[in-house]
Amino acid sequence: MSCIISKTSLDDSPSYEALSYMWGDPNPRERICLGGRMIDIGNNLAKALRHLRYRTMPRTVWVDAICIDQFSDEERNHQVKLMKSIYFAASQVLIWLGEAKRGSTFTLDCIESLGQGQPVDIHTATLAHIYFQSHFGRQWATRVWVVQELAVAKKDPRIGCGHKWLLWSTFVAGCSALARENGSTRLFISDNQAHTRKSADYSQLGVSLGDGIRDKHFREFDDLNRLRNDFTANKGLSLQKLLYLTMDLEATDPRDKVYALLGLLEERERGCINPDYRKTALLVYTEAMAYLLRYARNVQPACFFNLTKPDSTALPSWVPDFSQQRKSSYHNPLGFYHDKHNASGPILSDGKDYVLVSEDMKTITADGVFVDRVDNVVPTSGIDMATANYDEFALSLREIERVAKYKVGSISRQTHFSRRKDIEPLWQVLVANKSASGIYGCPPAYERMHEVLCGREKAPREFTVSINRAVDPSYIYTGEYRTALATSLLGRSFFTTSTGFLGIGLPGIEIGDIVTILLGARLPFMLRRKGEDFQMMGACYVSGIMNGEILNKKDINWRLRSKKFVIK
């Protein structure tokens, strides 16, 4: 295969197409002739070029792996700044998912028909859905760079597999229709569930916990399409929102977890970070988090990320390893976060600066209030509690109940913040006062489900007669409550404090850690003393202080207990 490379300026409005594809394994390599010299390119790229080339005429395509010298940091720094312009100026963005496999063309034909509003029979739709699950869980939709490549395209991109191509808008419309055609597989949640999911939107980010589509492979494309629409409607997005939305996406170079998002920033944030591939990933992540904290003027951005690092000394404790983020991770506080939580009370929106990042970015100084000290920790299993063995699940709750009842029965109720403690029942604490679908305020029915799960009550009689006798009715009846528990408590730790607070923390918390409210954040934070300073262990849920009960403007006692926490 022979190609010619030419140099041009975007100011000259050149005509070209831009390729978005799956890099894949860099080995094995293939050799092609480029401008009279032989170079090595990845196997996936070689296959893409063979599928794209015309038989009788040249085709001009911009390809990152060839048009950017991947071994020159200086050129990469320059080209990353141009990526948005390159894909925006392209006459067409081409998304290539890979070579055709058995059923892939049939599936795209079906999706194209559905996307154009043409009906297909149920047999065709079912078969297409099976093929889609088998062949379209491809790595293209999991790359962080494709977000920008797709979002900035001014024309409707074309997406293809093998030699079959269709418009992106047709593709996503067809995928949605195909999901509906296969309703028996529960690809979509119900209208009622969709409504409650919307109730769980993160106001700080403008995004929702639920996306409507249960099937993983459909959801990946749906997420990308939503992001493209969001970017187009708002002319850019905040860095915090982009880091959240792309949390599950991968990057070959870990620095690109940040750099791949810079072209999508809203106008007021553009230029906040300059790409520099001479810097380590650790420095890039530290700069990004320092920017988020300075921009927010408090530690609220830390409520959305996993702060656990394999090497605890590599990054400051307040800096996430953005290459290790997953929305479903046990180490992520998203499981018990809700935008209606407001531990900072009136402080949340007063517009003051409550965090200072040191010039060397090694420490932050956060204004906050000491609440209490952890004196009991009950780690929970990292297995999927929603489907775990019924008895094992119940045993975890019994241990938590034992610790909670002992604590409540042994403490003096005349402690400093005792009058601030709302009496929140344990079954409600364990789901962070959220329903299984994410709505704030869990249903009262969860109380009986908790009792059934702990073996103190039986499932309702009217429920037991309507299910398969071979299935334990108690296990089925408690399913929704177990799902809520799995979201908030799964793999995390239940804890109590010296004066009787009950809460949920991230894995790794220990007796002696302190519960604080860092001013401006919606969630309390767990800190661990390290000499004269502190280490940030992550956000937590603490019953009785989630709605500003402590930071009450009418009560000056909390101001007397406020201090500056130096966090390394």
Secondary structure, 3 states (H helix, E strand, C coil): CEECCCCCCHHHCCCCEEEEECCCCCCCEEEEEECCEEEEEEHHHHHHHHHHCCCCCCCCEECHHHHCCCCCHHHHHHHHHHHHHHHHHCCEEEEECCCCCCCHHHHHHHHHHHHCCCCCCHHHHHHHHHHHHHHCCCHHHHECHHHHHHHCCCCCCEEEECCEEEEHHHHHHHHHHHHHHCHHHCCECCHHHHHHHHCCCECCCCECCCCCECCHHHHHHHHHHHHHHHHHHHCCECHHHHHHHCCCCECCCCCHHHHCCHHHECHHHCCCCCCCCCCCHHHHHHHHHHHHHHHHCCCHHHHHCCCCCCCCCCCCCCCCCHHHCCCCCCCCHHHHCCCCCCCCHHHHHCCCCCEEECCCCCCEEEEEEEEEEEEEEEECCCCCCCCCCHHHHHHHHHHHHHHHHHHHHHCCCCCCCHHHCCCCCHHHHCCCCECCCCCECCCCHHHHHHHHHCCCCCCCHHHHCCCCCCCCHHHHHCHHHHHHHHHHCCCCEEEEECCCCEEEECCCCCCCCEEEEECCCCCCEEEEEECCEEEEEEECEECCCCCCCCCCCCCCHHHHCEEEEEEC
